[in-house]
């Protein structure tokens, strides 16, 4: 149903935006009336390096510590983690120490960076959500 709504003017605002791995809104570049989704490829330096190394950053999970996330919380997690990962990878890729690594070491550095950031974002979100739930007295969703 949501896929149909995304293509209809007026109803597309009822559907939460689709996010990229970097927590940014994936923009639909084709006309709303078109049944075919055409999105021009836009490569950043980060995308180029990830592609060269064949590394996929991927998306966050649908749960944290065994707790299923609501759609809103998963989207919040993806936005926060994705945006910080993008900044960190940009910084990593431009560092002299990264440039001195071989490709296998670069892959491992990327994986460590992504994992560390997601761990920290998960911790921060769990603490904030627990605090918010204590304030309003509801259980974890």
Buried (B, 14 or more C-beta within 10 A) or exposed (E): EEEEEBBEEEBBEEBEBEBBBBBBEEEBEEEEEEEEEEEEEEEEEBBEBBEEEEBEBEBBEEEBEEEEBEEEBBBBBBBBBBBBBBEBBBEBBEEEEBEEEEEEEBBEBBEEBBEEBBEEBBEEBBEEBEEEEEEEEEEBE
